[in-house]
Amino acid sequence: MHKFVRDLIAEWRRLELPFAGDTVVIAVSGGADSVSLLLAVDDMVKRKKLGLRAVAAHFNHNLRGAESEKDEEFVRELTTRLGIDLAIGRGDLSKAGNIEQNARDARYEFLRQTAIKLDGFAVLTGHTINDQAETFLLNLIRGSGPDGLGGMKSMRPLEVEIERNEDGETPVLPFASSHLLLVRPLLHWAKRIDTEAFCRDLSVEYRYDTMNEDTAFKRVRIRKVLLPLLEDMNPKIIETLANTAKLMQNHAAARNHSVPASELILSEIKTLAERELFDTIRSWLKQHRGTTRRLELKHVRAIERLIFSEKSGKTAELPGGAKVIKSNGKLIYDENKVEN
């Protein structure tokens, strides 16, 4: 048995995922990460280490013309060769706004619907340590707090994942939850070089997305420009950033055990040190919004200015149409929700 497969089995046990009697959906783009995950799960099933039904799912975003069609064709041929069922989704995405987010939302909605139709317990994705490091830097640059800097979770409800992005703001729920799960079984132990090497060892080709060379996207600039610079100072920067994300997850989990008040009393929070004040604001907003998605440092600082302003009746605007109102010595959350 290949070491990659052994490591996946160990992670499967650590996450307490079922070994038999269920259906699991594997998201397969055609890249090395998702292909390696598909190959490893297939190996586990064929060795009878897993008694699950594995179904591959590929979403064609139609963003790269002929390349997108070749990706779909590649996944079809691979799953046919392996004898794995395949679900295909297609979408003509809007170029307005954030293309990456639009593509991601459409993909996860397809994966969610596929798993529901198949009565699956989870969707697996091939996110690696590299993806965690990139996510950490993206959120750091964005000005995220401890929740966002915690990055991605190995396991979380898929319904929440669609709504809340990859900022890591949602606590990991126990497997006994009734939610459909999103599981990232490579996240804590596999790097991109490992997934590529596993594919090569099995003599399986994989697709390469040319959009990964487009530095118009922040994640690509981080991968191609920023991380190589950081590697000059720390050759293990990928592991270091991923480990830091894990520490931040632990910090956020410890901080979130208490529930903030429905309103914040100005006289009580004015005396807090800046870090504690910012943590309190973020926790309070998360209680009301259910997420810290799109909540940036500038929003927290706007509320800080509101707190120390001498005037009452002022407001601080938040993403999605919500606002915080200062009135009668209190901060009040007001939500006039606008669909994204």
Contacts in CASP RR format, 6 or more apart in sequence:
PFRMAT RR
TARGET T0000
AUTHOR 0000-0000-0000
METHOD contacts of the structure
MODEL  1
MHKFVRDLIAEWRRLELPFAGDTVVIAVSGGADSVSLLLAVDDMVKRKKL
GLRAVAAHFNHNLRGAESEKDEEFVRELTTRLGIDLAIGRGDLSKAGNIE
QNARDARYEFLRQTAIKLDGFAVLTGHTINDQAETFLLNLIRGSGPDGLG
GMKSMRPLEVEIERNEDGETPVLPFASSHLLLVRPLLHWAKRIDTEAFCR
DLSVEYRYDTMNEDTAFKRVRIRKVLLPLLEDMNPKIIETLANTAKLMQN
HAAARNHSVPASELILSEIKTLAERELFDTIRSWLKQHRGTTRRLELKHV
RAIERLIFSEKSGKTAELPGGAKVIKSNGKLIYDENKVEN
1 43 0 8 1.000
1 47 0 8 1.000
2 40 0 8 1.000
2 43 0 8 1.000
2 198 0 8 1.000
2 201 0 8 1.000
2 202 0 8 1.000
4 36 0 8 1.000
4 40 0 8 1.000
4 190 0 8 1.000
4 194 0 8 1.000
4 195 0 8 1.000
4 197 0 8 1.000
4 198 0 8 1.000
4 201 0 8 1.000
5 40 0 8 1.000
5 43 0 8 1.000
5 44 0 8 1.000
7 189 0 8 1.000
7 190 0 8 1.000
8 37 0 8 1.000
8 40 0 8 1.000
8 41 0 8 1.000
8 44 0 8 1.000
8 185 0 8 1.000
8 186 0 8 1.000
9 44 0 8 1.000
9 49 0 8 1.000
11 154 0 8 1.000
11 185 0 8 1.000
11 186 0 8 1.000
11 188 0 8 1.000
11 189 0 8 1.000
12 19 0 8 1.000
12 44 0 8 1.000
12 50 0 8 1.000
12 185 0 8 1.000
15 154 0 8 1.000
15 155 0 8 1.000
15 175 0 8 1.000
15 183 0 8 1.000
15 185 0 8 1.000
16 175 0 8 1.000
17 122 0 8 1.000
17 175 0 8 1.000
17 183 0 8 1.000
17 185 0 8 1.000
18 52 0 8 1.000
18 121 0 8 1.000
19 49 0 8 1.000
19 50 0 8 1.000
19 51 0 8 1.000
19 52 0 8 1.000
20 50 0 8 1.000
20 51 0 8 1.000
20 52 0 8 1.000
21 51 0 8 1.000
21 52 0 8 1.000
21 53 0 8 1.000
22 52 0 8 1.000
22 53 0 8 1.000
22 120 0 8 1.000
22 121 0 8 1.000
23 52 0 8 1.000
23 53 0 8 1.000
23 54 0 8 1.000
23 55 0 8 1.000
23 115 0 8 1.000
23 118 0 8 1.000
23 119 0 8 1.000
23 120 0 8 1.000
23 121 0 8 1.000
24 41 0 8 1.000
24 52 0 8 1.000
24 53 0 8 1.000
24 54 0 8 1.000
24 55 0 8 1.000
24 120 0 8 1.000
24 121 0 8 1.000
24 122 0 8 1.000
24 123 0 8 1.000
24 124 0 8 1.000
25 55 0 8 1.000
25 56 0 8 1.000
25 57 0 8 1.000
25 87 0 8 1.000
25 111 0 8 1.000
25 114 0 8 1.000
25 115 0 8 1.000
25 118 0 8 1.000
25 120 0 8 1.000
25 122 0 8 1.000
25 123 0 8 1.000
25 124 0 8 1.000
26 34 0 8 1.000
26 37 0 8 1.000
26 38 0 8 1.000
26 41 0 8 1.000
26 54 0 8 1.000
26 55 0 8 1.000
26 56 0 8 1.000
26 57 0 8 1.000
26 123 0 8 1.000
26 124 0 8 1.000
27 34 0 8 1.000
27 57 0 8 1.000
27 58 0 8 1.000
27 59 0 8 1.000
27 107 0 8 1.000
27 111 0 8 1.000
27 123 0 8 1.000
27 124 0 8 1.000
27 125 0 8 1.000
27 126 0 8 1.000
28 34 0 8 1.000
28 35 0 8 1.000
28 37 0 8 1.000
28 38 0 8 1.000
28 56 0 8 1.000
28 57 0 8 1.000
28 58 0 8 1.000
28 75 0 8 1.000
28 78 0 8 1.000
28 79 0 8 1.000
29 58 0 8 1.000
29 59 0 8 1.000
29 71 0 8 1.000
29 75 0 8 1.000
29 207 0 8 1.000
29 209 0 8 1.000
30 58 0 8 1.000
30 71 0 8 1.000
30 74 0 8 1.000
30 75 0 8 1.000
30 78 0 8 1.000
30 206 0 8 1.000
30 207 0 8 1.000
31 206 0 8 1.000
31 207 0 8 1.000
31 208 0 8 1.000
31 209 0 8 1.000
32 192 0 8 1.000
32 195 0 8 1.000
32 196 0 8 1.000
32 199 0 8 1.000
32 206 0 8 1.000
33 126 0 8 1.000
33 127 0 8 1.000
33 128 0 8 1.000
33 131 0 8 1.000
33 186 0 8 1.000
33 190 0 8 1.000
33 192 0 8 1.000
33 195 0 8 1.000
34 125 0 8 1.000
34 126 0 8 1.000
35 78 0 8 1.000
35 195 0 8 1.000
35 199 0 8 1.000
35 204 0 8 1.000
35 206 0 8 1.000
35 207 0 8 1.000
36 126 0 8 1.000
36 186 0 8 1.000
36 190 0 8 1.000
36 194 0 8 1.000
36 195 0 8 1.000
36 196 0 8 1.000
36 198 0 8 1.000
36 199 0 8 1.000
36 206 0 8 1.000
37 124 0 8 1.000
37 125 0 8 1.000
37 126 0 8 1.000
37 185 0 8 1.000
37 186 0 8 1.000
37 195 0 8 1.000
38 54 0 8 1.000
38 56 0 8 1.000
38 78 0 8 1.000
38 79 0 8 1.000
38 82 0 8 1.000
38 84 0 8 1.000
39 82 0 8 1.000
39 198 0 8 1.000
39 199 0 8 1.000
39 202 0 8 1.000
39 204 0 8 1.000
40 198 0 8 1.000
41 50 0 8 1.000
41 54 0 8 1.000
41 124 0 8 1.000
42 54 0 8 1.000
42 82 0 8 1.000
42 84 0 8 1.000
44 50 0 8 1.000
45 51 0 8 1.000
45 52 0 8 1.000
45 54 0 8 1.000
53 85 0 8 1.000
53 118 0 8 1.000
54 84 0 8 1.000
55 84 0 8 1.000
55 85 0 8 1.000
55 86 0 8 1.000
55 87 0 8 1.000
55 114 0 8 1.000
55 118 0 8 1.000
56 75 0 8 1.000
56 79 0 8 1.000
56 84 0 8 1.000
56 85 0 8 1.000
56 86 0 8 1.000
56 87 0 8 1.000
57 86 0 8 1.000
57 87 0 8 1.000
57 88 0 8 1.000
57 89 0 8 1.000
57 110 0 8 1.000
57 111 0 8 1.000
57 114 0 8 1.000
57 123 0 8 1.000
58 71 0 8 1.000
58 72 0 8 1.000
58 75 0 8 1.000
58 76 0 8 1.000
58 86 0 8 1.000
58 87 0 8 1.000
58 88 0 8 1.000
58 89 0 8 1.000
59 88 0 8 1.000
59 89 0 8 1.000
59 90 0 8 1.000
59 91 0 8 1.000
59 106 0 8 1.000
59 107 0 8 1.000
59 110 0 8 1.000
59 111 0 8 1.000
60 68 0 8 1.000
60 69 0 8 1.000
60 71 0 8 1.000
60 72 0 8 1.000
60 88 0 8 1.000
60 89 0 8 1.000
60 90 0 8 1.000
60 91 0 8 1.000
61 68 0 8 1.000
61 91 0 8 1.000
61 93 0 8 1.000
61 103 0 8 1.000
61 106 0 8 1.000
61 107 0 8 1.000
62 68 0 8 1.000
62 90 0 8 1.000
62 91 0 8 1.000
62 92 0 8 1.000
62 93 0 8 1.000
63 93 0 8 1.000
63 99 0 8 1.000
63 103 0 8 1.000
63 211 0 8 1.000
64 71 0 8 1.000
64 209 0 8 1.000
64 210 0 8 1.000
64 211 0 8 1.000
67 209 0 8 1.000
67 210 0 8 1.000
70 207 0 8 1.000
71 207 0 8 1.000
71 209 0 8 1.000
72 88 0 8 1.000
74 205 0 8 1.000
74 207 0 8 1.000
75 86 0 8 1.000
76 86 0 8 1.000
76 88 0 8 1.000
78 204 0 8 1.000
79 85 0 8 1.000
79 86 0 8 1.000
80 86 0 8 1.000
87 114 0 8 1.000
87 118 0 8 1.000
89 110 0 8 1.000
91 106 0 8 1.000
93 99 0 8 1.000
93 102 0 8 1.000
93 103 0 8 1.000
93 106 0 8 1.000
94 102 0 8 1.000
100 217 0 8 1.000
100 219 0 8 1.000
101 165 0 8 1.000
104 165 0 8 1.000
105 162 0 8 1.000
108 158 0 8 1.000
108 161 0 8 1.000
108 162 0 8 1.000
108 182 0 8 1.000
109 162 0 8 1.000
111 123 0 8 1.000
111 158 0 8 1.000
112 123 0 8 1.000
112 158 0 8 1.000
112 159 0 8 1.000
112 162 0 8 1.000
112 180 0 8 1.000
114 123 0 8 1.000
115 121 0 8 1.000
115 122 0 8 1.000
115 123 0 8 1.000
115 158 0 8 1.000
115 180 0 8 1.000
116 180 0 8 1.000
120 180 0 8 1.000
121 180 0 8 1.000
121 181 0 8 1.000
122 158 0 8 1.000
122 180 0 8 1.000
122 181 0 8 1.000
122 182 0 8 1.000
122 183 0 8 1.000
123 158 0 8 1.000
123 180 0 8 1.000
123 181 0 8 1.000
123 182 0 8 1.000
123 183 0 8 1.000
124 183 0 8 1.000
124 184 0 8 1.000
124 185 0 8 1.000
125 182 0 8 1.000
125 183 0 8 1.000
125 184 0 8 1.000
126 184 0 8 1.000
126 185 0 8 1.000
126 186 0 8 1.000
126 187 0 8 1.000
126 195 0 8 1.000
127 152 0 8 1.000
127 184 0 8 1.000
127 186 0 8 1.000
127 187 0 8 1.000
128 186 0 8 1.000
128 187 0 8 1.000
128 190 0 8 1.000
128 191 0 8 1.000
128 192 0 8 1.000
128 194 0 8 1.000
128 195 0 8 1.000
129 187 0 8 1.000
129 188 0 8 1.000
129 189 0 8 1.000
129 190 0 8 1.000
129 191 0 8 1.000
129 192 0 8 1.000
129 238 0 8 1.000
129 239 0 8 1.000
129 242 0 8 1.000
130 191 0 8 1.000
130 192 0 8 1.000
130 223 0 8 1.000
130 238 0 8 1.000
131 152 0 8 1.000
131 187 0 8 1.000
132 151 0 8 1.000
132 152 0 8 1.000
132 187 0 8 1.000
132 241 0 8 1.000
132 242 0 8 1.000
132 245 0 8 1.000
133 227 0 8 1.000
133 237 0 8 1.000
133 238 0 8 1.000
133 239 0 8 1.000
133 241 0 8 1.000
133 242 0 8 1.000
133 245 0 8 1.000
134 219 0 8 1.000
134 222 0 8 1.000
134 223 0 8 1.000
134 227 0 8 1.000
135 151 0 8 1.000
135 152 0 8 1.000
135 166 0 8 1.000
135 245 0 8 1.000
136 149 0 8 1.000
136 150 0 8 1.000
136 151 0 8 1.000
136 241 0 8 1.000
136 242 0 8 1.000
136 244 0 8 1.000
136 245 0 8 1.000
137 222 0 8 1.000
137 226 0 8 1.000
137 227 0 8 1.000
137 241 0 8 1.000
138 218 0 8 1.000
138 219 0 8 1.000
138 222 0 8 1.000
139 145 0 8 1.000
139 148 0 8 1.000
139 149 0 8 1.000
139 150 0 8 1.000
139 151 0 8 1.000
139 167 0 8 1.000
140 149 0 8 1.000
141 218 0 8 1.000
141 222 0 8 1.000
142 296 0 8 1.000
142 297 0 8 1.000
143 296 0 8 1.000
143 297 0 8 1.000
144 167 0 8 1.000
144 292 0 8 1.000
144 295 0 8 1.000
144 296 0 8 1.000
144 297 0 8 1.000
145 278 0 8 1.000
145 282 0 8 1.000
145 292 0 8 1.000
145 297 0 8 1.000
146 248 0 8 1.000
146 251 0 8 1.000
146 252 0 8 1.000
146 255 0 8 1.000
146 279 0 8 1.000
146 282 0 8 1.000
147 167 0 8 1.000
147 168 0 8 1.000
147 169 0 8 1.000
147 248 0 8 1.000
147 252 0 8 1.000
147 282 0 8 1.000
147 286 0 8 1.000
147 292 0 8 1.000
148 167 0 8 1.000
148 168 0 8 1.000
148 169 0 8 1.000
148 248 0 8 1.000
148 252 0 8 1.000
148 292 0 8 1.000
149 244 0 8 1.000
149 245 0 8 1.000
149 248 0 8 1.000
150 168 0 8 1.000
150 245 0 8 1.000
150 246 0 8 1.000
150 248 0 8 1.000
150 249 0 8 1.000
150 252 0 8 1.000
151 166 0 8 1.000
151 167 0 8 1.000
151 168 0 8 1.000
151 245 0 8 1.000
151 248 0 8 1.000
151 249 0 8 1.000
152 166 0 8 1.000
152 168 0 8 1.000
152 184 0 8 1.000
152 187 0 8 1.000
152 245 0 8 1.000
153 168 0 8 1.000
153 170 0 8 1.000
153 172 0 8 1.000
153 184 0 8 1.000
153 249 0 8 1.000
154 172 0 8 1.000
154 183 0 8 1.000
154 184 0 8 1.000
154 185 0 8 1.000
154 187 0 8 1.000
154 188 0 8 1.000
155 172 0 8 1.000
155 173 0 8 1.000
155 175 0 8 1.000
155 181 0 8 1.000
155 182 0 8 1.000
155 183 0 8 1.000
155 184 0 8 1.000
156 168 0 8 1.000
156 170 0 8 1.000
156 172 0 8 1.000
156 173 0 8 1.000
156 181 0 8 1.000
156 182 0 8 1.000
157 170 0 8 1.000
157 173 0 8 1.000
157 177 0 8 1.000
157 179 0 8 1.000
157 180 0 8 1.000
157 181 0 8 1.000
157 182 0 8 1.000
158 179 0 8 1.000
158 180 0 8 1.000
158 181 0 8 1.000
158 182 0 8 1.000
159 179 0 8 1.000
159 180 0 8 1.000
160 170 0 8 1.000
160 179 0 8 1.000
160 291 0 8 1.000
161 170 0 8 1.000
161 182 0 8 1.000
163 291 0 8 1.000
163 293 0 8 1.000
164 170 0 8 1.000
164 290 0 8 1.000
164 291 0 8 1.000
164 293 0 8 1.000
165 293 0 8 1.000
165 294 0 8 1.000
167 292 0 8 1.000
167 293 0 8 1.000
168 249 0 8 1.000
169 252 0 8 1.000
169 286 0 8 1.000
169 291 0 8 1.000
169 292 0 8 1.000
169 293 0 8 1.000
170 291 0 8 1.000
171 253 0 8 1.000
171 256 0 8 1.000
173 179 0 8 1.000
175 181 0 8 1.000
186 195 0 8 1.000
188 242 0 8 1.000
188 246 0 8 1.000
191 238 0 8 1.000
196 206 0 8 1.000
199 205 0 8 1.000
199 206 0 8 1.000
211 217 0 8 1.000
211 220 0 8 1.000
212 220 0 8 1.000
212 223 0 8 1.000
213 220 0 8 1.000
213 224 0 8 1.000
214 220 0 8 1.000
215 221 0 8 1.000
215 224 0 8 1.000
215 225 0 8 1.000
227 237 0 8 1.000
227 238 0 8 1.000
230 237 0 8 1.000
231 237 0 8 1.000
231 238 0 8 1.000
234 240 0 8 1.000
255 279 0 8 1.000
255 283 0 8 1.000
256 283 0 8 1.000
256 286 0 8 1.000
259 287 0 8 1.000
260 280 0 8 1.000
260 283 0 8 1.000
260 284 0 8 1.000
260 287 0 8 1.000
261 284 0 8 1.000
262 287 0 8 1.000
263 330 0 8 1.000
263 331 0 8 1.000
263 332 0 8 1.000
263 333 0 8 1.000
264 280 0 8 1.000
264 281 0 8 1.000
264 284 0 8 1.000
264 330 0 8 1.000
264 331 0 8 1.000
265 329 0 8 1.000
265 330 0 8 1.000
266 307 0 8 1.000
266 326 0 8 1.000
266 329 0 8 1.000
266 330 0 8 1.000
266 331 0 8 1.000
267 329 0 8 1.000
269 277 0 8 1.000
269 280 0 8 1.000
269 307 0 8 1.000
269 331 0 8 1.000
270 307 0 8 1.000
270 308 0 8 1.000
272 280 0 8 1.000
274 304 0 8 1.000
277 304 0 8 1.000
277 307 0 8 1.000
278 300 0 8 1.000
278 304 0 8 1.000
281 300 0 8 1.000
281 303 0 8 1.000
281 304 0 8 1.000
282 292 0 8 1.000
282 295 0 8 1.000
282 300 0 8 1.000
284 331 0 8 1.000
284 333 0 8 1.000
285 292 0 8 1.000
285 295 0 8 1.000
285 318 0 8 1.000
285 324 0 8 1.000
285 333 0 8 1.000
286 292 0 8 1.000
288 322 0 8 1.000
288 333 0 8 1.000
288 335 0 8 1.000
289 295 0 8 1.000
289 318 0 8 1.000
289 322 0 8 1.000
289 335 0 8 1.000
293 319 0 8 1.000
294 319 0 8 1.000
294 320 0 8 1.000
295 318 0 8 1.000
295 319 0 8 1.000
299 316 0 8 1.000
299 318 0 8 1.000
299 319 0 8 1.000
302 316 0 8 1.000
302 317 0 8 1.000
303 316 0 8 1.000
303 324 0 8 1.000
303 331 0 8 1.000
305 316 0 8 1.000
306 314 0 8 1.000
306 315 0 8 1.000
306 316 0 8 1.000
306 324 0 8 1.000
306 326 0 8 1.000
306 331 0 8 1.000
307 326 0 8 1.000
307 331 0 8 1.000
309 326 0 8 1.000
311 326 0 8 1.000
312 326 0 8 1.000
312 327 0 8 1.000
312 328 0 8 1.000
312 329 0 8 1.000
313 325 0 8 1.000
313 326 0 8 1.000
313 327 0 8 1.000
314 325 0 8 1.000
314 326 0 8 1.000
315 323 0 8 1.000
315 324 0 8 1.000
315 325 0 8 1.000
315 326 0 8 1.000
315 334 0 8 1.000
316 323 0 8 1.000
316 324 0 8 1.000
317 323 0 8 1.000
318 324 0 8 1.000
320 337 0 8 1.000
320 338 0 8 1.000
320 340 0 8 1.000
321 335 0 8 1.000
321 336 0 8 1.000
321 337 0 8 1.000
321 338 0 8 1.000
322 333 0 8 1.000
322 334 0 8 1.000
322 335 0 8 1.000
322 336 0 8 1.000
322 337 0 8 1.000
323 334 0 8 1.000
323 336 0 8 1.000
324 331 0 8 1.000
324 332 0 8 1.000
324 333 0 8 1.000
324 334 0 8 1.000
325 331 0 8 1.000
325 332 0 8 1.000
325 333 0 8 1.000
325 334 0 8 1.000
326 332 0 8 1.000
END
